Amino acid sequence: MLDQAPMSVETQNPLEPEKTIAKMPGLFALIREDVTCVFARDPAARTTFEVLTTYPGVHALINHRIAHKLWKSGWRYGARLLSFFGRMFTGIEIHPGAVIGQRFFIDHGTGVVIGETADIGNDVTIYHGVTLGGTSWSRGKRHPSLEDGVVVGGGAMILGPVIVGQGAKVGANSVVIADVPPERTVVGIPGRVVQTDDFGHLNPSGVDLNHHLIPDPVADAMACVLERLAAVETQLGLSDGNCIDCDGDAVCDSVSPQARKRGRQYRPARRIVGR
């Protein structure tokens, strides 16, 4: 009989549905927390009545809480039908099989898609156009897991069974296809980690919503290339070195006429390769 004992809680993944559901409060307590957390993350929220009647993210989440209960009870078609009506009225699609933790907030919400095997921890915030999608047609775990405190910017896509670590931020329009370490920021296509721990922008509730205050690795790389190009041109006699700091339409206006003339007549590729 001892061989048939259930698995210990300590050996389970923190985001597995069994453990998450075991720690969940009741349905009405969950909904109460979902409504209350809006005031901590949206300064436009004024009253509870306003949040309950005008926030599509809250409507979609309440709908999902009920649909998920039906799904876990084996009422699969009823859960899918309720989820369909939720998508029709809110523009937010959450599969009833997705596991969502406490105090989840969808800001604006239009275009959000959350797949069947997605796992979302507590105190997670996502913005409009976010996709938590799968990359496989096979059954089993195929959608992302978001740990506690994650913030996902508008238009971002997190694809496959990847894990976004606790407190991580995903920049707007990023595409994440690999695991993100905790307390890191990822941006770009594909997503790259660009920032280490930074708690300088936490709001009074301890949530960092400044997902727009992140570096741009593409712009940084372009700036580096332009600086190296200016240094090379100076060494080759093409420029007097004043083009490092460019300013829109005024680019290269400060370069001397002699340098401009040399630049038009010079053919660097042929000289470099010895042709």
MOGIKA-V661865 format. One line per field, one symbol per residue. ss: DSSP state (2 for helix, 1 for strand, 0 for the rest). phi: phi as a letter, one per 30 degrees, with the letter a starting at -180 (. if undefined). burial: 1 if it has 24 or more other ideal C-beta (glycine too) atoms within 12 Angstrom, else 0. A space follows every 10 residues. Layout:
ss=???
phi=???
burial=???
This chain:
ss=0222000022 2000002222 2200002222 2222222222 2000000222 2222022222 2222222222 2200022222 2222222222 0011000011 0000110000 0011000011 0000110000 1110000000 0000110000 1100001110 0011000011 0000110001 0000111010 0111100000 0100000100 0000002222 2222222222 2222220000 0000000222 0000002222 2222200222 22200
phi=.ddcdddddd ccdecdeddd ddcdddeddd dddddddddd bbdddcbddd ddcbcddded ddddeddddd dddjdddddd ddddddddcc iccbddddcb ddhdbcdije idbbddcdbb ddhcbbcdid bcccbbcddj dbbdbcdeid bcdeidbcci ddccdeidbc deidbcbbdc ddhbcbbjbd dbdbbceacd bddedicccd ddcbdcdddd dddddddddd ddddddidbc iccdccbhdd eiddddeddd ddddcdbddd dddid
burial=0000000000 0001101001 1001000001 1011111111 1100100000 1000111111 1111111110 1000000010 0110011001 0111111111 1111111110 1111111111 1111111111 1111000000 1111111111 1111111111 1111111111 1111111101 1111111100 1111100000 0000001110 1001000000 0000000001 0010000110 0011000000 0100100010 0010000000 00000
